Amino acid sequence: MPAYYADLHIHIGTAAGRLVKVTASRDLTVERIIQFVPREKGLSILGLVDVSSPAVQADLQGLLAAGRLAEHPRGGLVSEQLLIIPGAELELVLPDRGAAHYLAYFPSLEACTEFSIAIRSYLTNPYLSTQNVALAPEAALELVESYQGFFTPAHAFTPHKGVLGCCVPDLAQAFPSFLPHILTLELGLSADTKMADTVSSLSQLTFLSSSDAHSLPKIGREYMRVNLVELSFEALRAALAREPGLNMVEANYGLAPLLGKYHRSFCSACGRIFAASLAAVTTCPDCSTGHLVLGVWDRLQQIADQSSRSPSHRPPYYYQVPLEMLPGIGPKTREKLIQRVGPEKYILNESQPEELREAVGEKVVQTILRARQGQYELVPGGGGYYGRVKMV
């Protein structure tokens, strides 16, 4: 059965001549994504999480009308060996707890459009991504399901809008009546399976590894390998829900968590990432300003209730370092590798040394091979600053 590679958290910078995601690159468009991702990233399934914007809907309608995309009868938009899942990122508030981000995925452009119309009276600007929606999380989940969609917490452990990172220590407090409806949870760049499996209440969830890409090069820095009987929304949903059958998640691929920009606590007053501390840092020991950004690792020390224990259904998690994070590999070298060797996923995980040598010099070849074997040191990230790779 075919294996497909899925990144389910990709933003849109502009669409139909309008700004969609303020913090995203302006050239991050639906058109560029369709052209760029298969050739350069080797992914087959893309979750576009700004399709609630009428501008993105207009771009997708144009591609459908031109015959460049087609509606799959079992959900999703297809173009050759590419499946696009229409989605939305929502900011929802828990009273007295704070705001967090959630992702909703829909089987069709029509369903996502109808959902966007339904929530329009609850937000300020329907054209912009990740708007604050004046609905309780459970009400939003129920509305998503009424349009045959599914709902998941985004970057769940981060101090910036992660429901477990900055709102509640237990998902049951956010979804007291609908917790069984939560089937998946996005890990975010600063956590991995081993870290998340220290929280026993998450053991029944399927973990998503996705890029949360705000620019084209960031697409595919985290993704999943899924075995599907067909390239459709319903097959993907069945895999994520672990329904009986042949559809399944085979592996997660992502950054080593230390490379994530919220892995360890950071004091903005002192400019210090508490990377060397073996204990959770929840207040800065050097000042009393209260400017600490709590790290994902540190937060998990607070809410964990067991040593890491993965359930039998949990697939392996493979670390990979994107080309743009490897020392000595700049944009021109990356482009040369992709043109001569293949998509980045292939270069990082499967390419042979001889293939690499035909494209680049020996120093770059050794950097890629040593990274594949984990022969590097990591300088941890925190407080919005990514970690760094040092080759050994």
C-alpha positions as CSV (number, residue, x, y, z in Angstrom):
1,M,0.0,0.0,0.0
2,P,1.4,3.4,-0.9
3,A,3.1,5.6,1.8
4,Y,2.3,9.3,1.7
5,Y,3.9,12.2,3.5
6,A,1.7,14.7,5.2
7,D,2.3,18.2,6.7
8,L,-1.0,19.4,8.1
9,H,-0.2,22.9,9.3
10,I,0.7,25.3,6.5
11,H,-0.3,29.0,6.4
12,I,-1.1,31.2,3.5
13,G,0.7,34.6,3.4
14,T,-1.4,36.3,0.7
15,A,-4.4,35.3,-1.5
16,A,-6.5,37.1,-4.1
17,G,-4.2,40.1,-3.7
18,R,-4.9,40.3,0.0
19,L,-2.9,39.8,3.2
20,V,-4.0,36.6,5.0
21,K,-1.4,35.7,7.6
22,V,0.3,38.8,8.9
23,T,3.4,37.0,10.2
24,A,3.8,34.8,7.0
25,S,5.9,35.4,3.9
26,R,4.1,37.3,1.2
27,D,5.1,34.7,-1.4
28,L,3.4,31.9,0.6
29,T,0.5,31.5,-1.8
30,V,-1.6,28.5,-2.8
31,E,-0.1,28.7,-6.3
32,R,3.5,28.7,-5.0
33,I,2.8,25.9,-2.6
34,I,1.4,23.6,-5.3
35,Q,4.4,24.3,-7.5
36,F,7.0,24.2,-4.8
37,V,6.1,21.4,-2.4
38,P,6.1,18.2,-4.6
39,R,9.4,19.1,-6.3
40,E,11.3,20.5,-3.3
41,K,9.8,18.8,-0.3
42,G,8.4,15.5,-1.6
43,L,5.2,15.7,0.4
44,S,1.8,14.4,-0.8
45,I,-0.7,15.7,1.7
46,L,-0.9,19.4,2.8
47,G,-3.2,20.9,5.4
48,L,-3.8,24.5,4.5
49,V,-5.1,26.1,7.7
50,D,-6.2,29.5,6.3
51,V,-9.0,28.3,4.0
52,S,-11.5,30.0,6.3
53,S,-10.4,33.3,4.6
54,P,-12.6,34.2,1.6
55,A,-9.5,35.3,-0.2
56,V,-8.0,31.7,0.0
57,Q,-11.3,30.3,-1.0
58,A,-11.3,32.5,-4.1
59,D,-7.8,31.2,-5.1
60,L,-8.8,27.6,-4.6
61,Q,-12.0,28.1,-6.6
62,G,-9.9,29.6,-9.4
63,L,-7.7,26.5,-9.5
64,L,-10.8,24.2,-9.5
65,A,-12.3,26.2,-12.3
66,A,-9.1,25.9,-14.3
67,G,-9.0,22.2,-13.8
68,R,-5.7,22.3,-11.8
69,L,-7.5,21.0,-8.8
70,A,-10.4,18.6,-8.5
71,E,-12.7,17.6,-5.6
72,H,-12.1,14.0,-4.5
73,P,-15.4,12.1,-4.1
74,R,-14.2,11.1,-0.6
75,G,-12.9,14.5,0.4
76,G,-10.0,16.8,-0.2
77,L,-8.7,18.6,-3.3
78,V,-6.4,16.7,-5.6
79,S,-3.9,17.5,-8.2
80,E,-2.0,14.4,-9.6
81,Q,-0.3,13.0,-6.5
82,L,-1.0,15.9,-4.2
83,L,-3.9,16.1,-1.7
84,I,-4.9,19.4,-0.2
85,I,-7.0,19.4,3.0
86,P,-9.0,22.6,3.6
87,G,-8.6,23.8,7.1
88,A,-8.7,26.7,9.6
89,E,-6.7,27.8,12.6
90,L,-8.9,29.4,15.3
91,E,-8.0,31.2,18.5
92,L,-10.4,30.3,21.3
93,V,-10.6,31.6,24.8
94,L,-11.2,29.6,28.0
95,P,-12.5,32.0,30.6
96,D,-10.0,32.7,33.3
97,R,-7.6,30.3,31.6
98,G,-6.4,32.1,28.5
99,A,-6.4,31.8,24.7
100,A,-5.1,28.9,22.6
101,H,-5.0,27.9,19.0
102,Y,-6.9,25.0,17.5
103,L,-7.0,23.5,14.0
104,A,-10.1,22.4,12.1
105,Y,-10.0,20.2,8.9
106,F,-12.8,19.7,6.4
107,P,-13.6,17.3,3.7
108,S,-14.4,19.9,1.0
109,L,-13.9,23.5,0.1
110,E,-17.7,23.9,0.4
111,A,-17.7,22.6,3.9
112,C,-14.9,24.9,5.0
113,T,-16.6,27.8,3.3
114,E,-19.9,27.2,5.0
115,F,-18.0,26.9,8.4
116,S,-16.3,30.2,7.7
117,I,-19.7,31.8,7.1
118,A,-21.1,30.3,10.3
119,I,-18.3,31.8,12.5
120,R,-18.2,35.2,10.7
121,S,-20.3,37.0,13.3
122,Y,-18.0,35.7,16.1
123,L,-14.8,37.4,14.8
124,T,-13.5,40.7,13.7
125,N,-11.9,40.2,10.3
126,P,-12.8,37.1,8.3
127,Y,-10.0,37.6,5.8
128,L,-7.2,37.3,8.3
129,S,-5.8,34.0,9.6
130,T,-6.0,32.7,13.2
131,Q,-8.7,35.2,14.3
132,N,-10.0,35.2,17.9
133,V,-13.4,33.5,17.6
134,A,-15.9,34.3,20.4
135,L,-16.9,30.7,20.9
136,A,-16.0,28.3,23.7
137,P,-13.7,25.5,22.5
138,E,-16.4,22.9,22.9
139,A,-18.9,25.0,20.9
140,A,-16.3,25.4,18.2
141,L,-15.6,21.7,18.1
142,E,-19.3,20.9,17.8
143,L,-19.7,23.4,15.0
144,V,-16.7,21.9,13.1
145,E,-18.2,18.4,13.4
146,S,-21.5,19.7,12.0
147,Y,-19.6,20.3,8.8
148,Q,-18.1,16.8,8.9
149,G,-14.7,18.2,10.0
150,F,-12.3,17.2,12.8
151,F,-10.7,19.3,15.4
152,T,-7.3,19.3,17.1
153,P,-5.2,21.4,19.5
154,A,-2.4,23.2,17.7
155,H,1.2,23.2,19.1
156,A,-0.4,22.0,22.3
157,F,2.5,22.6,24.8
158,T,3.9,26.0,23.7
159,P,3.7,29.0,26.0
160,H,2.4,31.0,23.0
161,K,-1.2,29.8,22.5
162,G,-0.8,26.1,23.3
163,V,-3.8,24.8,25.3
164,L,-1.6,22.7,27.6
165,G,1.3,25.1,27.5
166,C,-0.5,28.2,28.8
167,C,-4.1,27.4,29.6
168,V,-4.8,24.1,31.4
169,P,-2.8,21.1,32.6
170,D,-5.4,18.6,31.4
171,L,-7.4,18.6,28.2
172,A,-10.4,17.5,30.2
173,Q,-10.6,21.0,31.7
174,A,-10.9,22.5,28.2
175,F,-13.3,19.8,26.9
176,P,-15.3,18.5,29.9
177,S,-18.1,17.1,27.7
178,F,-16.4,16.5,24.4
179,L,-13.0,15.0,25.3
180,P,-13.7,11.7,23.5
181,H,-14.1,13.8,20.3
182,I,-10.5,14.9,20.5
183,L,-8.6,12.2,18.5
184,T,-5.4,14.0,17.6
185,L,-3.0,16.5,19.1
186,E,-0.3,18.5,17.4
187,L,3.1,18.2,19.2
188,G,4.7,21.5,18.0
189,L,8.4,21.9,17.2
190,S,9.6,21.9,20.8
191,A,8.2,18.5,21.8
192,D,8.3,15.0,20.5
193,T,6.5,11.7,21.2
194,K,8.7,10.8,24.2
195,M,8.0,14.1,25.9
196,A,4.3,14.1,25.3
197,D,4.0,10.5,26.5
198,T,4.8,11.6,30.0
199,V,1.2,12.8,30.3
200,S,-1.0,9.6,30.6
201,S,-4.3,11.2,29.6
202,L,-2.8,11.8,26.1
203,S,-2.1,8.1,25.5
204,Q,-5.2,7.5,23.3
205,L,-4.5,10.4,21.0
206,T,-2.7,10.3,17.6
207,F,0.2,12.8,17.7
208,L,0.6,15.1,14.7
209,S,4.0,16.4,13.6
210,S,3.5,19.4,11.3
211,S,5.6,22.3,10.3
212,D,3.3,25.4,11.2
213,A,5.0,26.9,8.1
214,H,5.0,30.6,7.7
215,S,7.3,30.5,4.6
216,L,7.9,28.1,1.8
217,P,11.3,26.8,3.1
218,K,9.7,25.9,6.5
219,I,7.2,23.5,4.9
220,G,8.0,19.9,5.7
221,R,10.4,20.6,8.6
222,E,8.0,18.2,10.4
223,Y,5.6,15.7,8.8
224,M,4.1,12.2,9.1
225,R,4.3,9.1,7.0
226,V,0.9,7.6,6.4
227,N,-0.2,4.4,4.7
228,L,-3.5,5.1,2.9
229,V,-5.7,2.9,0.6
230,E,-6.3,6.1,-1.4
231,L,-5.3,9.7,-1.4
232,S,-8.4,11.2,0.2
233,F,-9.6,13.1,3.2
234,E,-11.6,10.1,4.5
235,A,-8.7,7.8,4.3
236,L,-6.5,10.3,6.1
237,R,-9.1,10.8,8.8
238,A,-9.4,7.0,9.2
239,A,-5.6,6.8,9.7
240,L,-5.5,9.5,12.3
241,A,-8.5,8.1,14.2
242,R,-6.9,4.6,14.0
243,E,-10.1,3.1,12.6
244,P,-9.9,-0.6,11.8
245,G,-8.5,-1.2,8.4
246,L,-5.4,-0.5,6.3
247,N,-5.1,3.2,6.8
248,M,-2.5,4.1,9.4
249,V,0.1,6.6,10.6
250,E,3.5,4.8,10.1
251,A,5.9,7.4,11.5
252,N,6.4,11.0,12.7
253,Y,9.4,13.0,11.5
254,G,10.5,16.2,13.2
255,L,13.1,18.4,14.7
256,A,14.9,17.3,17.8
257,P,12.9,19.2,20.4
258,L,15.9,21.2,21.5
259,L,15.9,23.0,18.1
260,G,12.4,24.3,18.8
261,K,12.1,28.0,19.7
262,Y,10.2,27.3,22.9
263,H,12.0,24.2,24.2
264,R,13.4,25.7,27.4
265,S,12.4,28.6,29.6
266,F,13.8,32.0,28.7
267,C,14.0,35.3,30.7
268,S,13.6,38.2,28.3
269,A,14.9,40.6,31.0
270,C,18.2,38.7,31.4
271,G,18.4,37.4,27.8
272,R,19.0,33.9,29.1
273,I,17.8,30.5,28.0
274,F,18.0,28.1,30.9
275,A,19.4,25.3,28.8
276,A,21.8,23.9,31.4
277,S,19.3,23.5,34.2
278,L,18.2,19.9,34.9
279,A,15.1,21.1,36.8
280,A,12.1,22.9,35.5
281,V,12.6,26.7,35.5
282,T,9.3,28.5,36.3
283,T,10.7,31.7,37.7
284,C,14.0,33.4,36.8
285,P,16.6,32.8,39.6
286,D,18.5,36.0,38.6
287,C,15.8,38.7,38.5
288,S,12.3,39.3,39.8
289,T,10.9,41.0,36.7
290,G,8.4,38.2,35.9
291,H,9.5,38.2,32.2
292,L,10.0,34.4,32.0
293,V,8.7,32.6,28.9
294,L,8.0,29.1,30.1
295,G,9.7,26.4,28.1
296,V,7.8,23.3,26.7
297,W,10.2,21.0,28.5
298,D,9.8,22.9,31.7
299,R,6.0,23.0,31.4
300,L,5.9,19.2,30.9
301,Q,7.8,18.7,34.1
302,Q,4.8,20.5,35.8
303,I,2.0,18.5,34.2
304,A,3.6,15.0,33.6
305,D,2.2,12.2,35.7
306,Q,4.4,9.3,34.6
307,S,7.8,8.5,33.1
308,S,7.6,8.4,29.3
309,R,5.5,5.4,28.4
310,S,4.3,5.1,24.8
311,P,1.1,3.1,24.0
312,S,1.4,0.2,21.6
313,H,-0.3,2.2,18.8
314,R,2.3,5.0,18.9
315,P,4.5,5.0,15.7
316,P,8.3,5.8,15.8
317,Y,9.4,9.4,15.9
318,Y,12.5,10.1,13.7
319,Y,14.6,13.2,14.2
320,Q,15.7,15.2,11.2
321,V,17.5,18.5,10.8
322,P,16.2,20.5,7.9
323,L,18.8,21.6,5.3
324,E,18.4,25.3,6.2
325,M,19.4,24.5,9.8
326,L,22.6,22.6,8.9
327,P,25.8,24.6,9.2
328,G,27.4,25.6,5.9
329,I,24.4,24.8,3.7
330,G,22.9,28.1,2.3
331,P,20.0,28.7,-0.1
332,K,22.1,28.2,-3.3
333,T,23.5,24.9,-2.0
334,R,20.0,23.7,-1.0
335,E,18.7,24.6,-4.5
336,K,21.5,22.7,-6.2
337,L,20.9,19.7,-4.0
338,I,17.2,19.7,-4.8
339,Q,17.7,20.2,-8.5
340,R,20.3,17.4,-8.8
341,V,19.4,14.9,-6.1
342,G,15.7,15.2,-5.3
343,P,13.2,16.6,-2.7
344,E,14.6,17.6,0.7
345,K,12.9,14.6,2.4
346,Y,14.8,12.3,0.1
347,I,18.1,14.2,0.6
348,L,17.9,14.0,4.4
349,N,16.8,10.4,4.8
350,E,17.4,8.3,1.8
351,S,20.0,9.7,-0.7
352,Q,23.2,7.9,-1.3
353,P,26.6,9.5,-0.8
354,E,27.4,9.2,-4.5
355,E,24.3,11.1,-5.4
356,L,25.2,13.9,-3.0
357,R,28.8,14.1,-4.3
358,E,27.5,14.6,-7.9
359,A,25.8,17.8,-6.7
360,V,28.0,19.3,-3.9
361,G,31.4,19.2,-2.3
362,E,32.6,16.6,0.2
363,K,32.2,18.9,3.2
364,V,28.5,19.3,2.5
365,V,28.1,15.6,1.9
366,Q,29.6,14.8,5.2
367,T,27.5,17.4,7.0
368,I,24.3,15.7,5.6
369,L,25.5,12.1,6.4
370,R,26.6,13.0,9.9
371,A,23.3,14.8,10.6
372,R,21.5,11.7,9.4
373,Q,23.5,9.7,11.9
374,G,22.9,12.1,14.8
375,Q,26.5,13.2,14.9
376,Y,25.9,16.8,16.1
377,E,25.4,18.8,19.2
378,L,22.4,21.0,19.8
379,V,22.2,24.4,21.5
380,P,18.7,24.5,22.9
381,G,16.2,27.2,21.9
382,G,13.7,29.1,24.0
383,G,11.7,32.3,24.2
384,G,11.1,32.5,20.5
385,Y,14.7,31.7,19.5
386,Y,15.4,28.5,17.6
387,G,18.1,26.2,18.8
388,R,21.2,25.6,16.7
389,V,23.1,22.7,15.3
390,K,26.9,22.2,15.9
391,M,28.5,19.4,14.0
392,V,30.9,17.2,16.0
